[in-house]
């Protein structure tokens, strides 16, 4: 994997895993304080946090199939400096290539989890390390921020429909 691709994958891995250290979030309310909108229940907030935890466990285990499972069928992963990865198969391939080259470790924290009805967002920050499995690959470390949009599925589960992340570090040339 090339360095730019490896760094982008690493940053993606971090962004996806950000929910592992989620702090509790309150229920959503609109700017007028009207609580009549379909706020997320405590059970929905817990389920959203569980998606992030599942992602982090799978990422730290190097399991691309399990990571792909937390995305909706038509989800989009938006890594920096790369085209969007659209659909589960593309997302699985993206992670699979990364896990072939690296062993990863994430520290992830959600700053805000909020939503209404069947849509929610999760915004937070991450730290990430990737240790190469082959000496030809350089190791990586990154920290940055992420934004995920989740949608409640017909079976009641929550899945990522959009996952975007970016580094706080200056680009390396």
C-alpha positions as CSV (number, residue, x, y, z in Angstrom):
1,X,0.0,0.0,0.0
2,X,1.4,3.4,-0.9
3,X,2.1,6.0,1.8
4,X,-0.7,8.3,0.8
5,X,-3.1,5.4,0.6
6,X,-1.9,4.0,3.8
7,X,-2.2,7.3,5.6
8,X,-5.7,7.8,4.3
9,X,-6.7,4.3,5.3
10,X,-5.2,4.8,8.7
11,X,-7.1,8.1,9.1
12,X,-10.3,6.3,8.0
13,X,-9.7,3.5,10.5
14,X,-9.4,6.1,13.2
15,X,-12.5,7.9,12.1
16,X,-14.6,4.8,12.0
17,X,-13.4,3.6,15.3
18,X,-14.0,6.9,17.1
19,X,-17.0,5.7,19.1
20,X,-15.1,3.3,21.2
21,X,-14.7,5.9,24.0
22,X,-18.0,7.6,23.6
23,X,-19.2,9.7,26.4
24,X,-22.9,9.8,27.2
25,X,-24.9,12.2,25.1
26,X,-28.1,13.8,26.0
27,X,-31.4,13.7,24.1
28,X,-31.8,16.0,21.1
29,X,-34.0,19.1,21.2
30,X,-34.4,21.8,18.7
31,X,-33.1,25.4,19.1
32,X,-36.4,26.5,20.4
33,X,-36.4,23.9,23.1
34,X,-39.4,22.1,21.6
35,X,-39.2,18.5,22.9
36,X,-42.1,17.4,20.7
37,X,-39.9,16.4,17.8
38,X,-39.1,12.7,17.6
39,X,-36.1,12.7,19.8
40,X,-33.7,9.8,20.0
41,X,-34.5,7.5,22.9
42,X,-32.0,6.3,25.4
43,X,-32.1,2.9,23.7
44,X,-31.3,4.5,20.3
45,X,-28.4,6.5,21.8
46,X,-27.1,3.2,23.4
47,X,-27.5,1.4,20.0
48,X,-25.6,4.2,18.2
49,X,-22.8,4.0,20.7
50,X,-22.8,0.2,20.3
51,X,-22.2,0.6,16.5
52,X,-19.1,2.6,17.2
53,X,-17.9,0.1,19.8
54,X,-18.4,-2.7,17.3
55,X,-16.4,-0.8,14.7
56,X,-13.6,-0.2,17.1
57,X,-13.4,-3.9,18.3
58,X,-13.4,-5.1,14.6
59,X,-10.8,-2.5,13.6
60,X,-8.5,-3.4,16.4
61,X,-8.9,-7.1,15.5
62,X,-8.2,-6.4,11.8
63,X,-11.6,-7.7,10.8
64,X,-12.8,-6.0,7.6
65,X,-15.9,-8.1,7.3
66,X,-17.2,-7.1,10.8
67,X,-16.4,-3.4,10.0
68,X,-18.3,-3.6,6.7
69,X,-21.3,-4.9,8.7
70,X,-21.7,-1.6,10.6
71,X,-22.3,0.2,7.4
72,X,-25.6,0.4,5.5
73,X,-25.6,-1.4,2.1
74,X,-25.4,1.9,0.2
75,X,-23.1,3.7,2.7
76,X,-20.3,6.0,1.7
77,X,-16.9,6.2,3.4
78,X,-15.3,9.6,2.7
79,X,-11.5,9.3,3.4
80,X,-9.3,12.4,2.9
81,X,-7.4,12.6,-0.4
82,X,-9.2,9.7,-1.9
83,X,-12.4,9.1,-3.8
84,X,-15.5,8.1,-1.9
85,X,-15.7,4.4,-1.1
86,X,-19.4,3.6,-1.9
87,X,-21.2,0.5,-0.7
88,X,-20.2,-2.3,1.7
89,X,-18.1,-4.2,-0.8
90,X,-15.9,-1.1,-1.5
91,X,-15.7,-0.3,2.2
92,X,-14.8,-4.0,3.0
93,X,-12.0,-3.9,0.3
94,X,-10.7,-0.6,1.6
95,X,-10.3,-1.9,5.2
96,X,-9.2,-5.4,4.0
97,X,-6.2,-3.9,2.2
98,X,-5.3,-1.8,5.2
99,X,-5.5,-4.7,7.6
100,X,-3.3,-6.8,5.3
101,X,-0.5,-4.2,5.6
102,X,-1.0,-2.9,9.2
103,X,-1.9,-3.8,12.8
104,X,-4.0,-0.9,14.1
105,X,-4.9,0.6,17.5
106,X,-7.5,3.3,18.0
107,X,-8.4,5.7,20.7
108,X,-11.8,7.2,19.9
109,X,-14.1,9.6,21.6
110,X,-17.4,11.0,20.6
111,X,-18.1,14.6,21.5
112,X,-21.7,14.8,20.3
113,X,-24.3,12.1,19.5
114,X,-27.6,13.6,18.5
115,X,-30.5,13.1,16.1
116,X,-34.2,12.7,15.6
117,X,-36.4,10.0,14.2
118,X,-34.4,7.5,12.1
119,X,-31.3,9.8,11.6
120,X,-28.4,10.6,13.9
121,X,-25.0,12.1,13.8
122,X,-21.9,11.3,15.8
123,X,-19.0,13.9,15.9
124,X,-15.8,13.3,17.7
125,X,-12.0,12.9,17.7
126,X,-9.5,10.1,17.4
127,X,-5.9,9.0,17.8
128,X,-4.5,6.2,15.7
129,X,-1.4,4.1,15.2
130,X,-0.6,1.5,12.5
131,X,2.3,-0.9,12.8
132,X,3.4,-2.3,9.5
133,X,3.3,-6.1,9.1
134,X,6.1,-5.9,6.5
135,X,9.2,-3.9,6.8
136,X,8.6,-2.2,3.4
137,X,5.7,-0.2,4.9
138,X,6.3,2.7,7.2
139,X,4.5,2.9,10.5
140,X,1.8,5.6,11.0
141,X,0.3,7.7,13.7
142,X,-2.5,10.2,13.4
143,X,-5.0,12.3,15.3
144,X,-8.0,14.1,13.9
145,X,-11.8,14.4,13.9
146,X,-14.7,12.5,12.4
147,X,-18.4,12.9,11.5
148,X,-20.7,10.0,11.0
149,X,-24.3,10.0,9.9
150,X,-26.3,7.0,11.0
151,X,-29.7,5.7,9.9
152,X,-32.1,3.4,11.7
153,X,-32.7,0.3,9.5
154,X,-36.0,-1.5,9.0
155,X,-34.9,-4.1,11.5
156,X,-34.3,-1.4,14.2
157,X,-30.5,-1.5,14.0
158,X,-28.4,1.6,13.4
159,X,-25.9,1.7,10.5
160,X,-23.4,4.2,9.2
161,X,-24.7,5.8,6.0
162,X,-21.9,8.4,5.7
163,X,-18.5,8.3,7.5
164,X,-16.1,11.1,7.0
165,X,-12.8,11.9,8.8
166,X,-9.8,14.2,8.5
167,X,-6.4,14.5,10.2
168,X,-5.4,17.4,12.4
169,X,-1.8,16.9,11.4
170,X,-0.1,18.8,8.6
171,X,0.4,16.8,5.4
172,X,3.7,15.1,4.9
173,X,5.5,15.7,1.6
